[in-house]
Structure formats: C-alpha cells, structure tokens
Amino acid sequence: MTTHKIYTLSDTTASRVTPAETHSGMDITIQNINSSGVVYIGGEGVSSSNFGFRLGADHFHIDGSYLIAD
C-alpha cells in the first residue's frame, strides 16, 4: 500500500514524519518542492547546523525521521 502526505515545514520546529516509539519498517521518499528553500533531514534534534542530510531546492532523498526547513 502506498500513501502520500504533504508537510509544510517550519524553520524552528522539526516535523516528525515516521511513527513514534516503533520501527515502522516503512520506506519514505522526501521531495523538496520549494524552488529556493533547503530541507535538513535527521533525528529529533535536527537543525540547519545539526543534520544527517541536506536536501537542496527541487530535490528528493530517501531516509530520515524528522525534517526542518531553512
């Protein structure tokens, strides 16, 4: 089963995109559709200076649990 969800990201508070407290076993695809903004992907404390992956404008990546925008 495939489901889709669109998130509007904050630049101050991370958005959790995977279920809490469990390993869901799901694969997620993150697509940044903003033409100039950056998305940072990482754990609970993700920020623009503390992240696992940096996703540039108009790109996509597979991974991550929390997202924050810049």
Buried (B, 14 or more C-beta within 10 A) or exposed (E): EEEEEEEEBEEEEBBEBEEEEEEEEEEBEBEBEBEEBBBBBBEEEBEEEEBBBBBEEEBEBEEBBBBBBB
